[in-house]
Each structure stands twice: as C-alpha cells, then as structure tokens.
Amino acid sequence: MRQCESLIKADDYSQAEAVLRDAVHLRYTETAMSQLAWVIGRQGRFEECFELSAKAYVDFGPTAGCCHQYAEAALGLAEVDIADKVLKEAERRGYHKRTDWLGKNLASYRKRVDEWGMPSEYELYWDIPFSAFPTKRPLYLLLPTESTSYQKFSYEVDGAAKVVRTNMAGATFAKITPKAGKGIHIRGKAMIWPRATPPRILKSFQPRRSDKIKSQSIYYYNEEMKLTNPELRGLSKSIDRSSWYDTSAATLDWIRKNITYGDPPEGNDLEVILRSRKGICHHISYLYVAMMRSLGYEAYVRGGYVLPDQGEFKDEKSAHGWVTVMMSDGRSVEMDPQNSSSLIDFSSGSHYLRVYGADYEGPISNHPEYEGYESIQGWGVSGRRIK
C-alpha cells in the first residue's frame, strides 16, 4: 500500500489503480476497495467509482470509510437522495463528529446536500471610469444576462446622464451616456442556481444536431475561430461515441489528459492550440466546441465570471469562459471543459455569472447599433455573497 500512496502523491492514478486491483484480488479489504473506487473517480470514471463504492458499502457495512467514499461517489453523480441516506447513517453513528479529515469531509458533504438546488445570491458592483467611455458617443455595455434557466440578474446605473436598456439574442445591453467628466457605478443583484444532473437523466436528453453547425465558425464575443483545422476531424472521430453524453464525456476526458493550462505561444486558432497542447479557459472552450460541432452537435462558448464562494470581494478579475450543448427541447447543458466532472455537476461549489449567451451565430457587433460594444468582463467585479 505504500507503493500505492507514492503513486497517488505523484498523480499517477492509472498505475495506482493497477496496484490496487492486484491488492483487491489478493486480499479483499475495505481499505483497498475504497481506495480503488477513489482512484477510479480521480480518473473521471464516476459511474464505475459509484458502483464500487456501493459494493464496498454493502459488503463491509456502514463503516466510516465506506460511508465517506459512498457519499462522495453519490455526490459525484448528483445522486443526492443516496448521499443523504448514507450521510444520515454516518451521522447516526457519530462519524461526522470526528476531528480528522474524514469527519470534516462528511460535514462538508452534509452542507452540499442541504444546499443542493438552492440559489446563491450576490450583491455586485462595477466602477467604470470616465476614461473608459468612447469620445463623443455612449458606451455600449454587455451586462450579465437578466434571465436564464439558472440565473436572474437586475441592475441600476448610478451617475449616468442617460441609460437605454435593451435585450438582443438573449443578451443584456445598456447604452450608457456619462455625465461630463464623471464615471459610473453599476449596482446589481444576482441569483444563481446550480446545475447538477445525474447521468441517468442526462442520457435521456436528445441533443440538437445539424450538418450546418459542422462548418460554422465559433464566436467568443467578437473573436472568430474557423473550423478548418485538418487534425480536428480525425480527433473528433476518435472520441465519437454512441450518445451525446458519452461523446461529451470522452471529449472532456481527452482535454483533461492532453491540454495543459496556459497561453498558446502564437494566438488563438485551433492549429496552435492543438500543436502546443496549451490553452486557457476560452481556448479550451473553443476546442471542446470545435470537437462537438465537427460531429454535428450544436455547442457554443459561453462567458462570464466565476464569483467567489464566500464573503466580500473587491475588483475580482474572475472572467471565465465555458461551454453549452443545446438539446432538442430548447434546454441547454452547461459544463466547464477545465473540469471533467462538470458534465454531471456544473456549478455546485462554483458560481458562474453568465454574461454571454449561447445562441449567437456571429459577433454581436455585427448588429449596427452595437458596433464597438464592450463587455462588462473587461472590468473586475466587486461585491459579496449574501446567501
């Protein structure tokens, strides 16, 4: 087991899995079985992790280790009712009162279960100086989306001479004229609901597909990425599976194993990203969307902020990009390609404030009234979580 611990510390989970499988074969113990399930989960095989955790719970009973592993695996699949049942048994036995890491983890799992499905609420504000305004014309500002399935946002603008509000293609805009020499202060309130869905439900969704999307350029604000890279089609075929869910999971897993976080050396096009195997949030999102689109799935890049989980914050530079896949009934399934588990649990513990929607077929600035618009993401966000 010491060899296994060394492999885990080195993040060599595949080799640790091999060692643990040998250990389970030689001597079927609670510790070996629970560690094997955990290591498999770390490799993104959440359903297999869940099945092994459930088996250990049945075979060895509700020990502290089995309760911990089974609850964690259930939460990893968004199976909240099962996690709640296991945690209640752990609490009945007093495991949550332990002062070690296991007791602390059980307490955190209970908090997640109790908060499941509840929105997080924020008070937010942005200060935009007069120097940010164009000469002799208003500032066209793209703001957080006022209403989606997972978000409600409202705002007021202080210090402006005139504010014209409008919505276009699901996005929230304000045309703001400042007072002479004065900046503006934007006050907002946001409610953000988590999106966590068990695979058994996700697999029942029917995706929206078309041949048109296979060659349609990707737009992130006004930035265009063309789907002309010759490597892309072969790569996409290699991860194509029998369902949209399995294909998406395979795409996320490929990105996790092959793309390192960091700026590509020469720009944003797919060739550079694939050659360098590097990208930050929007590059990684481009790549996911490109791979899915080349197979005909209607996928888009989204943008916004990831807000701090607790307390007050000032001028947070937390702009972020992620993705969404559209379903035939109009629903969308969001996920973060930097997190392979986000297909199931997109936002529990993370708070994604959406600024840029999913339904654009071109840059917003193609709209003549909004040529030269700015996204609020260009400024840091301040505020506090109030619930």
C-alpha positions in Angstrom: 0.0 0.0 0.0 3.0 2.3 0.5 3.7 2.0 -3.2 0.1 3.0 -3.9 0.4 6.0 -1.7 3.5 7.1 -3.5 1.8 6.8 -6.9 -1.2 8.8 -5.7 1.1 11.6 -4.4 2.7 11.6 -7.9 -0.8 11.8 -9.5 -0.1 8.5 -11.3 -3.7 7.2 -10.9 -3.6 4.7 -13.6 -0.7 2.8 -12.1 -2.2 3.2 -8.6 -5.3 1.6 -10.0 -3.3 -1.4 -11.2 -1.6 -1.8 -7.8 -5.0 -1.6 -6.0 -6.6 -4.1 -8.3 -3.9 -6.6 -7.5 -4.4 -5.8 -3.8 -8.1 -6.4 -4.0 -7.6 -9.6 -5.9 -5.1 -10.9 -3.3 -7.0 -9.7 -0.3 -10.4 -8.2 -0.5 -10.4 -5.5 2.2 -12.4 -2.4 2.9 -9.4 -0.1 2.6 -8.2 -1.5 -0.7 -11.7 -1.4 -2.2 -12.4 2.2 -1.0 -9.1 3.4 -2.3 -9.7 1.7 -5.7 -13.0 3.4 -6.0 -11.5 6.7 -5.2 -8.6 6.3 -7.6 -11.1 5.4 -10.4 -13.1 8.5 -9.6 -10.0 10.7 -9.9 -9.7 9.4 -13.4 -13.1 10.7 -14.3 -14.8 7.3 -14.3 -17.5 8.4 -11.9 -20.1 5.7 -12.6 -17.6 3.0 -12.1 -16.4 4.7 -8.9 -20.0 4.8 -7.7 -20.7 1.1 -8.4 -17.5 0.1 -6.5 -18.3 2.4 -3.6 -21.8 1.0 -3.4 -20.5 -2.6 -3.4 -18.0 -1.8 -0.6 -20.8 -0.3 1.5 -22.9 -3.4 1.1 -20.0 -5.9 1.6 -18.3 -4.2 4.6 -21.3 -2.3 6.1 -21.6 1.4 7.0 -18.0 1.8 8.4 -16.7 5.3 8.5 -14.5 4.8 5.4 -17.3 3.2 3.4 -19.8 5.9 4.3 -17.3 8.6 3.3 -16.5 7.0 0.0 -20.1 6.1 -0.9 -21.4 9.6 -0.1 -18.6 11.2 -2.1 -19.3 9.0 -5.1 -23.0 9.7 -4.9 -22.4 13.4 -4.9 -20.1 13.0 -7.8 -23.0 11.6 -9.8 -25.5 14.2 -8.4 -27.4 11.3 -6.7 -28.4 13.5 -3.8 -31.0 11.2 -2.2 -28.5 8.3 -1.9 -25.9 10.7 -0.5 -28.4 12.0 2.1 -29.3 8.4 3.1 -25.6 7.5 3.6 -24.8 10.6 5.5 -27.7 10.1 7.9 -26.3 6.7 8.7 -22.9 8.2 9.2 -24.3 10.8 11.5 -26.3 8.2 13.4 -23.0 6.5 14.1 -21.3 9.8 15.0 -18.7 9.8 12.3 -19.3 13.4 11.4 -18.1 14.4 14.9 -14.6 13.1 14.2 -11.9 15.8 14.2 -9.8 14.3 11.4 -10.1 14.8 7.6 -12.9 12.2 7.3 -15.1 13.9 9.8 -14.5 17.3 8.2 -15.3 15.9 4.8 -18.5 14.3 6.0 -19.6 17.7 7.4 -18.8 19.3 4.1 -20.8 16.7 2.2 -23.8 17.3 4.5 -23.6 21.0 3.7 -23.6 20.3 0.0 -26.7 18.1 0.3 -28.5 20.6 2.4 -27.7 23.4 -0.1 -28.5 21.3 -3.2 -30.7 23.1 -5.6 -30.7 26.4 -3.6 -29.6 29.5 -5.4 -26.7 31.6 -4.3 -27.4 35.3 -4.0 -25.0 38.2 -4.6 -24.8 41.9 -4.4 -22.4 43.1 -7.1 -21.0 46.3 -8.4 -18.7 47.7 -11.0 -17.0 51.1 -11.2 -16.3 52.3 -14.7 -14.2 55.5 -15.0 -15.0 58.3 -17.5 -11.8 57.4 -19.3 -13.3 54.1 -20.5 -16.1 55.9 -22.4 -15.6 56.5 -26.2 -15.2 60.1 -27.3 -18.4 61.8 -28.2 -20.7 58.7 -28.0 -22.2 56.4 -25.5 -20.7 53.2 -24.1 -22.4 50.1 -25.4 -22.1 47.7 -22.5 -22.8 44.0 -22.5 -24.0 43.1 -18.9 -24.8 39.8 -17.1 -27.8 38.1 -18.6 -31.0 39.1 -16.8 -32.9 35.8 -17.2 -31.9 32.2 -17.9 -32.9 28.9 -16.5 -30.2 29.2 -13.9 -29.8 32.9 -13.4 -31.7 36.1 -12.5 -29.9 39.5 -12.7 -31.1 43.0 -12.1 -29.1 46.2 -12.1 -29.1 50.0 -11.7 -26.7 52.5 -13.1 -25.7 55.5 -10.9 -24.0 58.7 -12.2 -25.1 58.4 -15.9 -26.7 61.2 -17.9 -28.8 58.6 -19.8 -29.2 54.8 -19.8 -31.1 52.9 -22.6 -31.7 49.2 -21.7 -32.3 46.5 -24.3 -32.0 42.8 -24.9 -30.8 41.1 -28.1 -30.5 37.4 -28.7 -30.8 36.7 -25.0 -28.1 39.1 -24.0 -28.5 42.2 -21.8 -27.2 45.5 -23.1 -27.1 49.0 -21.8 -26.4 52.1 -23.9 -24.8 54.5 -21.3 -24.1 58.2 -21.8 -22.0 59.6 -18.9 -22.1 62.9 -17.3 -19.3 65.3 -18.3 -16.0 64.1 -16.7 -17.8 61.5 -14.5 -17.6 57.8 -14.3 -20.5 55.5 -13.5 -21.3 52.9 -10.8 -23.3 49.8 -11.6 -25.2 48.0 -8.8 -26.5 44.6 -9.5 -28.2 41.6 -7.7 -27.8 38.1 -9.0 -29.4 34.8 -8.1 -27.5 31.8 -9.5 -28.9 28.2 -9.4 -26.6 25.2 -9.6 -27.0 22.8 -12.4 -26.3 19.2 -11.3 -27.9 16.3 -13.1 -27.4 12.5 -12.7 -26.1 10.7 -15.8 -29.2 8.5 -15.9 -31.2 11.7 -16.6 -28.7 13.4 -18.9 -28.5 10.3 -21.0 -32.3 10.6 -21.7 -31.8 14.1 -23.3 -31.9 14.4 -27.1 -29.3 16.8 -28.5 -29.9 19.3 -31.2 -27.8 18.3 -34.3 -27.3 19.7 -37.8 -24.9 19.5 -40.7 -24.8 23.3 -40.8 -23.1 23.5 -37.4 -20.1 21.4 -38.6 -18.6 24.3 -40.5 -20.0 27.2 -38.6 -17.3 29.4 -37.0 -17.1 29.8 -33.3 -17.6 33.3 -31.8 -16.5 34.3 -28.4 -17.7 37.9 -28.2 -16.2 39.3 -31.5 -13.4 36.8 -31.8 -13.8 34.2 -34.6 -12.4 30.8 -34.8 -12.9 28.9 -38.0 -13.3 25.1 -38.0 -10.8 24.4 -40.8 -8.1 22.6 -39.0 -7.4 19.2 -40.7 -6.5 17.5 -37.4 -9.8 18.3 -35.9 -12.0 15.9 -37.8 -9.8 12.9 -37.1 -9.6 13.8 -33.5 -13.3 14.2 -33.2 -13.9 10.8 -34.9 -11.7 9.2 -32.3 -13.8 10.4 -29.4 -17.2 9.9 -31.1 -19.5 7.6 -29.1 -23.0 6.2 -29.4 -24.6 9.1 -27.5 -24.1 12.8 -26.9 -23.4 12.1 -23.2 -20.7 9.6 -23.8 -19.2 11.7 -26.6 -19.1 14.8 -24.4 -17.6 12.8 -21.5 -14.9 11.4 -23.9 -14.2 15.0 -25.2 -13.8 16.3 -21.6 -11.6 13.4 -20.7 -9.4 13.9 -23.8 -8.9 17.6 -22.9 -8.1 16.7 -19.3 -5.4 14.3 -20.4 -3.9 16.3 -23.3 -4.3 20.1 -22.8 -2.1 22.0 -20.3 -3.5 25.2 -18.8 -1.5 28.2 -20.2 -1.5 30.7 -23.1 -0.7 29.2 -26.5 2.5 30.5 -28.0 1.2 32.1 -31.2 -2.5 33.0 -30.9 -6.0 31.5 -30.7 -6.5 29.4 -33.7 -7.2 25.7 -33.4 -3.9 24.7 -35.1 -1.9 26.5 -32.5 -3.9 25.1 -29.6 -3.7 21.5 -30.9 0.0 21.8 -31.8 1.1 23.4 -28.5 -1.5 21.4 -26.4 -1.9 24.6 -24.3 -4.8 26.9 -23.6 -6.6 29.0 -21.0 -10.3 28.9 -20.4 -11.6 30.2 -23.7 -9.1 28.3 -25.8 -10.1 25.1 -24.0 -13.7 26.0 -24.6 -13.1 26.7 -28.3 -11.5 23.2 -28.6 -14.4 21.4 -26.9 -17.0 23.3 -29.0 -15.0 22.6 -32.2 -14.8 18.9 -31.4 -18.5 18.6 -30.7 -19.5 20.8 -33.7 -17.5 18.7 -36.1 -19.7 15.8 -35.1 -22.9 17.9 -35.7 -23.7 18.8 -32.1 -24.9 22.3 -31.5 -22.4 23.6 -29.0 -21.4 27.2 -28.1 -18.9 29.0 -26.0 -20.3 31.0 -23.0 -18.6 33.7 -21.0 -19.0 35.5 -17.7 -17.5 35.4 -14.2 -16.8 32.7 -11.6 -17.8 34.5 -8.4 -16.0 33.9 -5.0 -17.9 31.4 -2.9 -17.9 33.4 0.4 -17.6 36.8 1.9 -16.8 40.2 0.3 -14.5 40.7 -2.7 -13.1 43.7 -4.5 -12.2 44.1 -8.1 -12.1 40.3 -8.8 -10.5 39.6 -12.2 -12.5 36.3 -12.5 -13.7 36.5 -16.1 -14.1 33.0 -17.5 -15.3 31.0 -20.5 -17.1 27.7 -20.6 -19.5 25.8 -22.9 -23.0 24.7 -23.5 -24.6 22.0 -25.6 -28.2 22.6 -26.9 -30.9 20.0 -26.6 -33.8 19.4 -29.0 -36.4 20.7 -26.5 -34.6 24.0 -26.0 -32.7 23.1 -22.8 -29.0 23.6 -22.6 -26.4 21.6 -20.7 -23.6 23.8 -19.5 -20.2 22.5 -18.5 -16.6 23.7 -17.9 -14.1 21.9 -20.1 -11.4 22.6 -17.5 -13.3 20.3 -15.1 -14.2 16.8 -16.4 -16.8 16.3 -13.7 -18.8 19.4 -14.7 -20.8 17.4 -17.2 -22.7 16.0 -14.2 -22.2 18.7 -11.6 -21.5 22.0 -13.4 -21.9 24.5 -10.6 -22.1 23.1 -7.1 -19.5 24.9 -5.2 -18.8 27.3 -8.1 -20.9 30.3 -9.0 -21.0 31.1 -12.8 -22.4 34.5 -13.6 -23.4 34.4 -17.2 -22.7 37.4 -19.4 -22.5 36.0 -22.9 -25.3 33.7 -24.1 -25.3 30.6 -26.2 -27.3 31.4 -29.3 -25.0 33.6 -31.4 -24.2 32.7 -35.0 -21.9 35.7 -35.4 -20.3 38.5 -33.4 -22.8 40.8 -31.6 -21.1 43.8 -33.1 -22.5 42.8 -36.5 -25.6 44.5 -35.2 -25.2 48.1 -36.4 -26.5 49.7 -33.2 -23.9 47.9 -31.1 -20.8 48.2 -33.2 -17.9 48.8 -30.8 -19.6 47.4 -27.7 -17.7 46.4 -24.6 -18.3 43.5 -22.2 -18.5 44.1 -18.5 -16.0 41.3 -18.2 -13.3 43.9 -19.1 -13.7 45.2 -15.5 -13.2 43.4 -12.2 -16.3 42.7 -10.2 -16.8 43.6 -6.6 -19.5 42.7 -4.1 -20.5 40.0 -1.6 -22.4 36.8 -1.3 -25.4 37.4 0.8 -26.9 33.9 0.8 
